[in-house]
Amino acid sequence: METARAQVVGHTVRVALCVDGPDEIEAIGRALDVCQRLLAGTPELHRHLISDCRLL
């Protein structure tokens, strides 16, 4: 991962990841994995869900 940014507004967390991967599917999979580990490892976020994933 080259860069990561997070924005928290109320009960919404937006995470922007710039992920290098051999293809788009690999990059999306890695980004979702990072998000899942973030949510599982942060007590304040453990009830949050991944609701959207966009490739930019």
PDBQT receptor file of N, H, CA, C and O in Angstrom, charges set to zero:
ATOM      1  N   MET A   1       0.855  -1.154   0.000  1.00  0.00    +0.000 N 
ATOM      2  CA  MET A   1       0.000   0.000   0.000  1.00  0.00    +0.000 C 
ATOM      3  C   MET A   1       0.908   1.226   0.000  1.00  0.00    +0.000 C 
ATOM      4  O   MET A   1       1.882   1.288   0.750  1.00  0.00    +0.000 OA
ATOM      5  N   GLU A   2       0.587   2.182  -0.832  1.00  0.00    +0.000 N 
ATOM      6  H   GLU A   2      -0.204   2.132  -1.441  1.00  0.00    +0.000 HD
ATOM      7  CA  GLU A   2       1.426   3.362  -0.920  1.00  0.00    +0.000 C 
ATOM      8  C   GLU A   2       0.925   4.492  -0.030  1.00  0.00    +0.000 C 
ATOM      9  O   GLU A   2       1.725   5.137   0.648  1.00  0.00    +0.000 OA
ATOM     10  N   THR A   3      -0.388   4.746  -0.018  1.00  0.00    +0.000 N 
ATOM     11  H   THR A   3      -1.037   4.222  -0.568  1.00  0.00    +0.000 HD
ATOM     12  CA  THR A   3      -0.931   5.804   0.833  1.00  0.00    +0.000 C 
ATOM     13  C   THR A   3      -2.281   5.370   1.381  1.00  0.00    +0.000 C 
ATOM     14  O   THR A   3      -2.981   4.547   0.791  1.00  0.00    +0.000 OA
ATOM     15  N   ALA A   4      -2.625   5.941   2.518  1.00  0.00    +0.000 N 
ATOM     16  H   ALA A   4      -2.056   6.610   2.998  1.00  0.00    +0.000 HD
ATOM     17  CA  ALA A   4      -3.924   5.665   3.129  1.00  0.00    +0.000 C 
ATOM     18  C   ALA A   4      -4.385   6.919   3.855  1.00  0.00    +0.000 C 
ATOM     19  O   ALA A   4      -3.584   7.622   4.471  1.00  0.00    +0.000 OA
ATOM     20  N   ARG A   5      -5.680   7.191   3.777  1.00  0.00    +0.000 N 
ATOM     21  H   ARG A   5      -6.330   6.619   3.276  1.00  0.00    +0.000 HD
ATOM     22  CA  ARG A   5      -6.276   8.317   4.491  1.00  0.00    +0.000 C 
ATOM     23  C   ARG A   5      -7.600   7.853   5.063  1.00  0.00    +0.000 C 
ATOM     24  O   ARG A   5      -8.293   7.031   4.465  1.00  0.00    +0.000 OA
ATOM     25  N   ALA A   6      -7.945   8.384   6.225  1.00  0.00    +0.000 N 
ATOM     26  H   ALA A   6      -7.382   9.052   6.711  1.00  0.00    +0.000 HD
ATOM     27  CA  ALA A   6      -9.225   8.065   6.841  1.00  0.00    +0.000 C 
ATOM     28  C   ALA A   6      -9.910   9.353   7.280  1.00  0.00    +0.000 C 
ATOM     29  O   ALA A   6      -9.258  10.288   7.746  1.00  0.00    +0.000 OA
ATOM     30  N   GLN A   7     -11.217   9.390   7.128  1.00  0.00    +0.000 N 
ATOM     31  H   GLN A   7     -11.746   8.630   6.749  1.00  0.00    +0.000 HD
ATOM     32  CA  GLN A   7     -12.025  10.518   7.562  1.00  0.00    +0.000 C 
ATOM     33  C   GLN A   7     -13.181   9.953   8.383  1.00  0.00    +0.000 C 
ATOM     34  O   GLN A   7     -13.902   9.067   7.924  1.00  0.00    +0.000 OA
ATOM     35  N   VAL A   8     -13.351  10.470   9.595  1.00  0.00    +0.000 N 
ATOM     36  H   VAL A   8     -12.765  11.190   9.968  1.00  0.00    +0.000 HD
ATOM     37  CA  VAL A   8     -14.436  10.032  10.469  1.00  0.00    +0.000 C 
ATOM     38  C   VAL A   8     -15.392  11.190  10.652  1.00  0.00    +0.000 C 
ATOM     39  O   VAL A   8     -15.000  12.271  11.092  1.00  0.00    +0.000 OA
ATOM     40  N   VAL A   9     -16.671  10.955  10.306  1.00  0.00    +0.000 N 
ATOM     41  H   VAL A   9     -16.989  10.078   9.948  1.00  0.00    +0.000 HD
ATOM     42  CA  VAL A   9     -17.723  11.957  10.479  1.00  0.00    +0.000 C 
ATOM     43  C   VAL A   9     -18.900  11.265  11.145  1.00  0.00    +0.000 C 
ATOM     44  O   VAL A   9     -19.568  10.436  10.526  1.00  0.00    +0.000 OA
ATOM     45  N   GLY A  10     -19.158  11.600  12.401  1.00  0.00    +0.000 N 
ATOM     46  H   GLY A  10     -18.616  12.273  12.904  1.00  0.00    +0.000 HD
ATOM     47  CA  GLY A  10     -20.239  10.934  13.123  1.00  0.00    +0.000 C 
ATOM     48  C   GLY A  10     -19.960   9.450  13.230  1.00  0.00    +0.000 C 
ATOM     49  O   GLY A  10     -18.937   9.039  13.777  1.00  0.00    +0.000 OA
ATOM     50  N   HIS A  11     -20.870   8.649  12.706  1.00  0.00    +0.000 N 
ATOM     51  H   HIS A  11     -21.701   8.983  12.261  1.00  0.00    +0.000 HD
ATOM     52  CA  HIS A  11     -20.704   7.193  12.722  1.00  0.00    +0.000 C 
ATOM     53  C   HIS A  11     -20.246   6.654  11.375  1.00  0.00    +0.000 C 
ATOM     54  O   HIS A  11     -20.369   5.460  11.103  1.00  0.00    +0.000 OA
ATOM     55  N   THR A  12     -19.721   7.534  10.537  1.00  0.00    +0.000 N 
ATOM     56  H   THR A  12     -19.622   8.504  10.758  1.00  0.00    +0.000 HD
ATOM     57  CA  THR A  12     -19.265   7.137   9.213  1.00  0.00    +0.000 C 
ATOM     58  C   THR A  12     -17.743   7.248   9.137  1.00  0.00    +0.000 C 
ATOM     59  O   THR A  12     -17.155   8.251   9.543  1.00  0.00    +0.000 OA
ATOM     60  N   VAL A  13     -17.131   6.209   8.614  1.00  0.00    +0.000 N 
ATOM     61  H   VAL A  13     -17.608   5.395   8.284  1.00  0.00    +0.000 HD
ATOM     62  CA  VAL A  13     -15.678   6.208   8.414  1.00  0.00    +0.000 C 
ATOM     63  C   VAL A  13     -15.429   6.010   6.927  1.00  0.00    +0.000 C 
ATOM     64  O   VAL A  13     -15.909   5.047   6.330  1.00  0.00    +0.000 OA
ATOM     65  N   ARG A  14     -14.676   6.927   6.338  1.00  0.00    +0.000 N 
ATOM     66  H   ARG A  14     -14.286   7.710   6.824  1.00  0.00    +0.000 HD
ATOM     67  CA  ARG A  14     -14.293   6.783   4.932  1.00  0.00    +0.000 C 
ATOM     68  C   ARG A  14     -12.792   6.545   4.881  1.00  0.00    +0.000 C 
ATOM     69  O   ARG A  14     -12.012   7.309   5.450  1.00  0.00    +0.000 OA
ATOM     70  N   VAL A  15     -12.401   5.496   4.205  1.00  0.00    +0.000 N 
ATOM     71  H   VAL A  15     -13.035   4.875   3.743  1.00  0.00    +0.000 HD
ATOM     72  CA  VAL A  15     -10.986   5.163   4.085  1.00  0.00    +0.000 C 
ATOM     73  C   VAL A  15     -10.631   5.188   2.608  1.00  0.00    +0.000 C 
ATOM     74  O   VAL A  15     -11.292   4.548   1.790  1.00  0.00    +0.000 OA
ATOM     75  N   ALA A  16      -9.590   5.925   2.273  1.00  0.00    +0.000 N 
ATOM     76  H   ALA A  16      -9.052   6.444   2.938  1.00  0.00    +0.000 HD
ATOM     77  CA  ALA A  16      -9.094   5.969   0.901  1.00  0.00    +0.000 C 
ATOM     78  C   ALA A  16      -7.730   5.281   0.885  1.00  0.00    +0.000 C 
ATOM     79  O   ALA A  16      -6.818   5.683   1.607  1.00  0.00    +0.000 OA
ATOM     80  N   LEU A  17      -7.598   4.262   0.072  1.00  0.00    +0.000 N 
ATOM     81  H   LEU A  17      -8.338   3.936  -0.515  1.00  0.00    +0.000 HD
ATOM     82  CA  LEU A  17      -6.354   3.506  -0.025  1.00  0.00    +0.000 C 
ATOM     83  C   LEU A  17      -5.835   3.559  -1.454  1.00  0.00    +0.000 C 
ATOM     84  O   LEU A  17      -6.596   3.411  -2.411  1.00  0.00    +0.000 OA
ATOM     85  N   CYS A  18      -4.554   3.768  -1.584  1.00  0.00    +0.000 N 
ATOM     86  H   CYS A  18      -3.936   3.889  -0.807  1.00  0.00    +0.000 HD
ATOM     87  CA  CYS A  18      -3.901   3.653  -2.888  1.00  0.00    +0.000 C 
ATOM     88  C   CYS A  18      -3.092   2.361  -2.830  1.00  0.00    +0.000 C 
ATOM     89  O   CYS A  18      -2.061   2.295  -2.160  1.00  0.00    +0.000 OA
ATOM     90  N   VAL A  19      -3.562   1.343  -3.530  1.00  0.00    +0.000 N 
ATOM     91  H   VAL A  19      -4.399   1.397  -4.074  1.00  0.00    +0.000 HD
ATOM     92  CA  VAL A  19      -2.986   0.006  -3.432  1.00  0.00    +0.000 C 
ATOM     93  C   VAL A  19      -2.389  -0.396  -4.770  1.00  0.00    +0.000 C 
ATOM     94  O   VAL A  19      -3.033  -0.287  -5.813  1.00  0.00    +0.000 OA
ATOM     95  N   ASP A  20      -1.144  -0.863  -4.722  1.00  0.00    +0.000 N 
ATOM     96  H   ASP A  20      -0.621  -0.951  -3.875  1.00  0.00    +0.000 HD
ATOM     97  CA  ASP A  20      -0.518  -1.422  -5.917  1.00  0.00    +0.000 C 
ATOM     98  C   ASP A  20      -0.895  -2.887  -6.024  1.00  0.00    +0.000 C 
ATOM     99  O   ASP A  20      -0.899  -3.611  -5.029  1.00  0.00    +0.000 OA
ATOM    100  N   GLY A  21      -1.206  -3.310  -7.212  1.00  0.00    +0.000 N 
ATOM    101  H   GLY A  21      -1.203  -2.721  -8.020  1.00  0.00    +0.000 HD
ATOM    102  CA  GLY A  21      -1.509  -4.716  -7.432  1.00  0.00    +0.000 C 
ATOM    103  C   GLY A  21      -1.328  -5.042  -8.895  1.00  0.00    +0.000 C 
ATOM    104  O   GLY A  21      -1.316  -4.146  -9.739  1.00  0.00    +0.000 OA
ATOM    105  N   PRO A  22      -1.187  -6.325  -9.205  1.00  0.00    +0.000 N 
ATOM    106  CA  PRO A  22      -0.986  -6.711 -10.595  1.00  0.00    +0.000 C 
ATOM    107  C   PRO A  22      -2.213  -6.436 -11.464  1.00  0.00    +0.000 C 
ATOM    108  O   PRO A  22      -2.092  -6.271 -12.678  1.00  0.00    +0.000 OA
ATOM    109  N   ASP A  23      -3.396  -6.386 -10.841  1.00  0.00    +0.000 N 
ATOM    110  H   ASP A  23      -3.495  -6.520  -9.854  1.00  0.00    +0.000 HD
ATOM    111  CA  ASP A  23      -4.599  -6.058 -11.603  1.00  0.00    +0.000 C 
ATOM    112  C   ASP A  23      -5.636  -5.442 -10.660  1.00  0.00    +0.000 C 
ATOM    113  O   ASP A  23      -5.426  -5.399  -9.448  1.00  0.00    +0.000 OA
ATOM    114  N   GLU A  24      -6.745  -4.971 -11.212  1.00  0.00    +0.000 N 
ATOM    115  H   GLU A  24      -6.916  -5.007 -12.196  1.00  0.00    +0.000 HD
ATOM    116  CA  GLU A  24      -7.765  -4.280 -10.432  1.00  0.00    +0.000 C 
ATOM    117  C   GLU A  24      -8.411  -5.185  -9.393  1.00  0.00    +0.000 C 
ATOM    118  O   GLU A  24      -8.654  -4.748  -8.269  1.00  0.00    +0.000 OA
ATOM    119  N   ILE A  25      -8.691  -6.422  -9.739  1.00  0.00    +0.000 N 
ATOM    120  H   ILE A  25      -8.494  -6.778 -10.653  1.00  0.00    +0.000 HD
ATOM    121  CA  ILE A  25      -9.337  -7.358  -8.808  1.00  0.00    +0.000 C 
ATOM    122  C   ILE A  25      -8.445  -7.584  -7.600  1.00  0.00    +0.000 C 
ATOM    123  O   ILE A  25      -8.927  -7.578  -6.467  1.00  0.00    +0.000 OA
ATOM    124  N   GLU A  26      -7.159  -7.782  -7.823  1.00  0.00    +0.000 N 
ATOM    125  H   GLU A  26      -6.767  -7.787  -8.743  1.00  0.00    +0.000 HD
ATOM    126  CA  GLU A  26      -6.197  -7.969  -6.729  1.00  0.00    +0.000 C 
ATOM    127  C   GLU A  26      -6.152  -6.727  -5.838  1.00  0.00    +0.000 C 
ATOM    128  O   GLU A  26      -6.142  -6.847  -4.613  1.00  0.00    +0.000 OA
ATOM    129  N   ALA A  27      -6.126  -5.552  -6.435  1.00  0.00    +0.000 N 
ATOM    130  H   ALA A  27      -6.134  -5.455  -7.430  1.00  0.00    +0.000 HD
ATOM    131  CA  ALA A  27      -6.058  -4.311  -5.665  1.00  0.00    +0.000 C 
ATOM    132  C   ALA A  27      -7.312  -4.123  -4.806  1.00  0.00    +0.000 C 
ATOM    133  O   ALA A  27      -7.212  -3.721  -3.647  1.00  0.00    +0.000 OA
ATOM    134  N   ILE A  28      -8.477  -4.410  -5.361  1.00  0.00    +0.000 N 
ATOM    135  H   ILE A  28      -8.558  -4.737  -6.303  1.00  0.00    +0.000 HD
ATOM    136  CA  ILE A  28      -9.725  -4.284  -4.599  1.00  0.00    +0.000 C 
ATOM    137  C   ILE A  28      -9.744  -5.287  -3.453  1.00  0.00    +0.000 C 
ATOM    138  O   ILE A  28     -10.133  -4.942  -2.338  1.00  0.00    +0.000 OA
ATOM    139  N   GLY A  29      -9.332  -6.517  -3.712  1.00  0.00    +0.000 N 
ATOM    140  H   GLY A  29      -9.016  -6.797  -4.619  1.00  0.00    +0.000 HD
ATOM    141  CA  GLY A  29      -9.279  -7.535  -2.671  1.00  0.00    +0.000 C 
ATOM    142  C   GLY A  29      -8.355  -7.137  -1.535  1.00  0.00    +0.000 C 
ATOM    143  O   GLY A  29      -8.695  -7.325  -0.367  1.00  0.00    +0.000 OA
ATOM    144  N   ARG A  30      -7.200  -6.593  -1.858  1.00  0.00    +0.000 N 
ATOM    145  H   ARG A  30      -6.924  -6.440  -2.807  1.00  0.00    +0.000 HD
ATOM    146  CA  ARG A  30      -6.264  -6.153  -0.827  1.00  0.00    +0.000 C 
ATOM    147  C   ARG A  30      -6.835  -4.983  -0.038  1.00  0.00    +0.000 C 
ATOM    148  O   ARG A  30      -6.676  -4.931   1.181  1.00  0.00    +0.000 OA
ATOM    149  N   ALA A  31      -7.493  -4.050  -0.704  1.00  0.00    +0.000 N 
ATOM    150  H   ALA A  31      -7.622  -4.092  -1.694  1.00  0.00    +0.000 HD
ATOM    151  CA  ALA A  31      -8.091  -2.898  -0.018  1.00  0.00    +0.000 C 
ATOM    152  C   ALA A  31      -9.192  -3.347   0.937  1.00  0.00    +0.000 C 
ATOM    153  O   ALA A  31      -9.264  -2.862   2.066  1.00  0.00    +0.000 OA
ATOM    154  N   LEU A  32     -10.045  -4.265   0.501  1.00  0.00    +0.000 N 
ATOM    155  H   LEU A  32      -9.986  -4.659  -0.416  1.00  0.00    +0.000 HD
ATOM    156  CA  LEU A  32     -11.106  -4.769   1.373  1.00  0.00    +0.000 C 
ATOM    157  C   LEU A  32     -10.531  -5.518   2.565  1.00  0.00    +0.000 C 
ATOM    158  O   LEU A  32     -11.061  -5.420   3.671  1.00  0.00    +0.000 OA
ATOM    159  N   ASP A  33      -9.454  -6.264   2.353  1.00  0.00    +0.000 N 
ATOM    160  H   ASP A  33      -9.023  -6.343   1.455  1.00  0.00    +0.000 HD
ATOM    161  CA  ASP A  33      -8.803  -6.974   3.450  1.00  0.00    +0.000 C 
ATOM    162  C   ASP A  33      -8.268  -5.988   4.485  1.00  0.00    +0.000 C 
ATOM    163  O   ASP A  33      -8.425  -6.207   5.686  1.00  0.00    +0.000 OA
ATOM    164  N   VAL A  34      -7.640  -4.907   4.031  1.00  0.00    +0.000 N 
ATOM    165  H   VAL A  34      -7.513  -4.730   3.055  1.00  0.00    +0.000 HD
ATOM    166  CA  VAL A  34      -7.136  -3.883   4.952  1.00  0.00    +0.000 C 
ATOM    167  C   VAL A  34      -8.284  -3.268   5.742  1.00  0.00    +0.000 C 
ATOM    168  O   VAL A  34      -8.161  -3.064   6.950  1.00  0.00    +0.000 OA
ATOM    169  N   CYS A  35      -9.393  -2.973   5.083  1.00  0.00    +0.000 N 
ATOM    170  H   CYS A  35      -9.493  -3.139   4.102  1.00  0.00    +0.000 HD
ATOM    171  CA  CYS A  35     -10.551  -2.390   5.760  1.00  0.00    +0.000 C 
ATOM    172  C   CYS A  35     -11.117  -3.354   6.796  1.00  0.00    +0.000 C 
ATOM    173  O   CYS A  35     -11.447  -2.930   7.904  1.00  0.00    +0.000 OA
ATOM    174  N   GLN A  36     -11.237  -4.619   6.471  1.00  0.00    +0.000 N 
ATOM    175  H   GLN A  36     -10.969  -4.963   5.571  1.00  0.00    +0.000 HD
ATOM    176  CA  GLN A  36     -11.764  -5.606   7.416  1.00  0.00    +0.000 C 
ATOM    177  C   GLN A  36     -10.862  -5.733   8.636  1.00  0.00    +0.000 C 
ATOM    178  O   GLN A  36     -11.356  -5.831   9.759  1.00  0.00    +0.000 OA
ATOM    179  N   ARG A  37      -9.552  -5.732   8.434  1.00  0.00    +0.000 N 
ATOM    180  H   ARG A  37      -9.150  -5.652   7.522  1.00  0.00    +0.000 HD
ATOM    181  CA  ARG A  37      -8.630  -5.819   9.567  1.00  0.00    +0.000 C 
ATOM    182  C   ARG A  37      -8.705  -4.560  10.427  1.00  0.00    +0.000 C 
ATOM    183  O   ARG A  37      -8.615  -4.641  11.652  1.00  0.00    +0.000 OA
ATOM    184  N   LEU A  38      -8.868  -3.399   9.794  1.00  0.00    +0.000 N 
ATOM    185  H   LEU A  38      -8.941  -3.333   8.799  1.00  0.00    +0.000 HD
ATOM    186  CA  LEU A  38      -9.016  -2.142  10.529  1.00  0.00    +0.000 C 
ATOM    187  C   LEU A  38     -10.256  -2.184  11.410  1.00  0.00    +0.000 C 
ATOM    188  O   LEU A  38     -10.196  -1.831  12.587  1.00  0.00    +0.000 OA
ATOM    189  N   LEU A  39     -11.376  -2.612  10.845  1.00  0.00    +0.000 N 
ATOM    190  H   LEU A  39     -11.425  -2.899   9.888  1.00  0.00    +0.000 HD
ATOM    191  CA  LEU A  39     -12.623  -2.670  11.607  1.00  0.00    +0.000 C 
ATOM    192  C   LEU A  39     -12.541  -3.688  12.739  1.00  0.00    +0.000 C 
ATOM    193  O   LEU A  39     -13.020  -3.424  13.842  1.00  0.00    +0.000 OA
ATOM    194  N   ALA A  40     -11.947  -4.830  12.484  1.00  0.00    +0.000 N 
ATOM    195  H   ALA A  40     -11.557  -5.044  11.588  1.00  0.00    +0.000 HD
ATOM    196  CA  ALA A  40     -11.847  -5.876  13.504  1.00  0.00    +0.000 C 
ATOM    197  C   ALA A  40     -10.873  -5.502  14.614  1.00  0.00    +0.000 C 
ATOM    198  O   ALA A  40     -11.065  -5.906  15.761  1.00  0.00    +0.000 OA
ATOM    199  N   GLY A  41      -9.844  -4.747  14.297  1.00  0.00    +0.000 N 
ATOM    200  H   GLY A  41      -9.688  -4.419  13.366  1.00  0.00    +0.000 HD
ATOM    201  CA  GLY A  41      -8.806  -4.435  15.264  1.00  0.00    +0.000 C 
ATOM    202  C   GLY A  41      -8.988  -3.135  16.023  1.00  0.00    +0.000 C 
ATOM    203  O   GLY A  41      -8.153  -2.792  16.860  1.00  0.00    +0.000 OA
ATOM    204  N   THR A  42     -10.049  -2.411  15.753  1.00  0.00    +0.000 N 
ATOM    205  H   THR A  42     -10.727  -2.690  15.072  1.00  0.00    +0.000 HD
ATOM    206  CA  THR A  42     -10.286  -1.130  16.405  1.00  0.00    +0.000 C 
ATOM    207  C   THR A  42     -11.583  -1.211  17.188  1.00  0.00    +0.000 C 
ATOM    208  O   THR A  42     -12.656  -1.279  16.589  1.00  0.00    +0.000 OA
ATOM    209  N   PRO A  43     -11.513  -1.205  18.524  1.00  0.00    +0.000 N 
ATOM    210  CA  PRO A  43     -12.733  -1.356  19.328  1.00  0.00    +0.000 C 
ATOM    211  C   PRO A  43     -13.827  -0.338  18.985  1.00  0.00    +0.000 C 
ATOM    212  O   PRO A  43     -15.012  -0.668  19.021  1.00  0.00    +0.000 OA
ATOM    213  N   GLU A  44     -13.439   0.881  18.659  1.00  0.00    +0.000 N 
ATOM    214  H   GLU A  44     -12.476   1.149  18.630  1.00  0.00    +0.000 HD
ATOM    215  CA  GLU A  44     -14.427   1.911  18.339  1.00  0.00    +0.000 C 
ATOM    216  C   GLU A  44     -15.155   1.634  17.029  1.00  0.00    +0.000 C 
ATOM    217  O   GLU A  44     -16.248   2.154  16.805  1.00  0.00    +0.000 OA
ATOM    218  N   LEU A  45     -14.562   0.827  16.173  1.00  0.00    +0.000 N 
ATOM    219  H   LEU A  45     -13.674   0.405  16.355  1.00  0.00    +0.000 HD
ATOM    220  CA  LEU A  45     -15.129   0.587  14.839  1.00  0.00    +0.000 C 
ATOM    221  C   LEU A  45     -15.678  -0.824  14.661  1.00  0.00    +0.000 C 
ATOM    222  O   LEU A  45     -16.138  -1.164  13.571  1.00  0.00    +0.000 OA
ATOM    223  N   HIS A  46     -15.641  -1.655  15.700  1.00  0.00    +0.000 N 
ATOM    224  H   HIS A  46     -15.267  -1.379  16.585  1.00  0.00    +0.000 HD
ATOM    225  CA  HIS A  46     -15.972  -3.072  15.517  1.00  0.00    +0.000 C 
ATOM    226  C   HIS A  46     -17.402  -3.309  15.046  1.00  0.00    +0.000 C 
ATOM    227  O   HIS A  46     -17.683  -4.375  14.499  1.00  0.00    +0.000 OA
ATOM    228  N   ARG A  47     -18.313  -2.362  15.235  1.00  0.00    +0.000 N 
ATOM    229  H   ARG A  47     -18.085  -1.496  15.680  1.00  0.00    +0.000 HD
ATOM    230  CA  ARG A  47     -19.701  -2.528  14.762  1.00  0.00    +0.000 C 
ATOM    231  C   ARG A  47     -19.936  -1.922  13.379  1.00  0.00    +0.000 C 
ATOM    232  O   ARG A  47     -21.024  -2.064  12.821  1.00  0.00    +0.000 OA
ATOM    233  N   HIS A  48     -18.946  -1.261  12.833  1.00  0.00    +0.000 N 
ATOM    234  H   HIS A  48     -18.063  -1.145  13.287  1.00  0.00    +0.000 HD
ATOM    235  CA  HIS A  48     -19.088  -0.658  11.509  1.00  0.00    +0.000 C 
ATOM    236  C   HIS A  48     -18.992  -1.737  10.426  1.00  0.00    +0.000 C 
ATOM    237  O   HIS A  48     -18.408  -2.798  10.644  1.00  0.00    +0.000 OA
ATOM    238  N   LEU A  49     -19.557  -1.457   9.291  1.00  0.00    +0.000 N 
ATOM    239  H   LEU A  49     -20.031  -0.595   9.114  1.00  0.00    +0.000 HD
ATOM    240  CA  LEU A  49     -19.522  -2.364   8.142  1.00  0.00    +0.000 C 
ATOM    241  C   LEU A  49     -18.929  -1.661   6.932  1.00  0.00    +0.000 C 
ATOM    242  O   LEU A  49     -18.975  -0.436   6.828  1.00  0.00    +0.000 OA
ATOM    243  N   ILE A  50     -18.383  -2.432   6.038  1.00  0.00    +0.000 N 
ATOM    244  H   ILE A  50     -18.345  -3.428   6.123  1.00  0.00    +0.000 HD
ATOM    245  CA  ILE A  50     -17.954  -1.903   4.753  1.00  0.00    +0.000 C 
ATOM    246  C   ILE A  50     -19.196  -1.798   3.889  1.00  0.00    +0.000 C 
ATOM    247  O   ILE A  50     -19.842  -2.803   3.594  1.00  0.00    +0.000 OA
ATOM    248  N   SER A  51     -19.530  -0.576   3.484  1.00  0.00    +0.000 N 
ATOM    249  H   SER A  51     -19.005   0.240   3.724  1.00  0.00    +0.000 HD
ATOM    250  CA  SER A  51     -20.777  -0.397   2.741  1.00  0.00    +0.000 C 
ATOM    251  C   SER A  51     -20.557  -0.041   1.281  1.00  0.00    +0.000 C 
ATOM    252  O   SER A  51     -21.489  -0.095   0.478  1.00  0.00    +0.000 OA
ATOM    253  N   ASP A  52     -19.335   0.323   0.936  1.00  0.00    +0.000 N 
ATOM    254  H   ASP A  52     -18.579   0.367   1.588  1.00  0.00    +0.000 HD
ATOM    255  CA  ASP A  52     -19.104   0.799  -0.426  1.00  0.00    +0.000 C 
ATOM    256  C   ASP A  52     -17.626   0.606  -0.759  1.00  0.00    +0.000 C 
ATOM    257  O   ASP A  52     -16.756   0.780   0.094  1.00  0.00    +0.000 OA
ATOM    258  N   CYS A  53     -17.367   0.254  -1.973  1.00  0.00    +0.000 N 
ATOM    259  H   CYS A  53     -18.074   0.112  -2.666  1.00  0.00    +0.000 HD
ATOM    260  CA  CYS A  53     -15.991   0.138  -2.449  1.00  0.00    +0.000 C 
ATOM    261  C   CYS A  53     -15.962   0.678  -3.870  1.00  0.00    +0.000 C 
ATOM    262  O   CYS A  53     -16.721   0.231  -4.729  1.00  0.00    +0.000 OA
ATOM    263  N   ARG A  54     -15.091   1.630  -4.109  1.00  0.00    +0.000 N 
ATOM    264  H   ARG A  54     -14.474   1.993  -3.411  1.00  0.00    +0.000 HD
ATOM    265  CA  ARG A  54     -15.008   2.229  -5.448  1.00  0.00    +0.000 C 
ATOM    266  C   ARG A  54     -13.568   2.201  -5.945  1.00  0.00    +0.000 C 
ATOM    267  O   ARG A  54     -12.623   2.449  -5.197  1.00  0.00    +0.000 OA
ATOM    268  N   LEU A  55     -13.437   1.901  -7.189  1.00  0.00    +0.000 N 
ATOM    269  H   LEU A  55     -14.205   1.699  -7.797  1.00  0.00    +0.000 HD
ATOM    270  CA  LEU A  55     -12.134   1.933  -7.843  1.00  0.00    +0.000 C 
ATOM    271  C   LEU A  55     -12.029   3.277  -8.559  1.00  0.00    +0.000 C 
ATOM    272  O   LEU A  55     -12.850   3.616  -9.410  1.00  0.00    +0.000 OA
ATOM    273  N   LEU A  56     -11.002   4.025  -8.192  1.00  0.00    +0.000 N 
ATOM    274  H   LEU A  56     -10.334   3.750  -7.500  1.00  0.00    +0.000 HD
ATOM    275  CA  LEU A  56     -10.828   5.344  -8.801  1.00  0.00    +0.000 C 
ATOM    276  C   LEU A  56      -9.661   5.350  -9.748  1.00  0.00    +0.000 C 
ATOM    277  O   LEU A  56      -9.364   6.379 -10.354  1.00  0.00    +0.000 OA
TER     278      LEU A  56
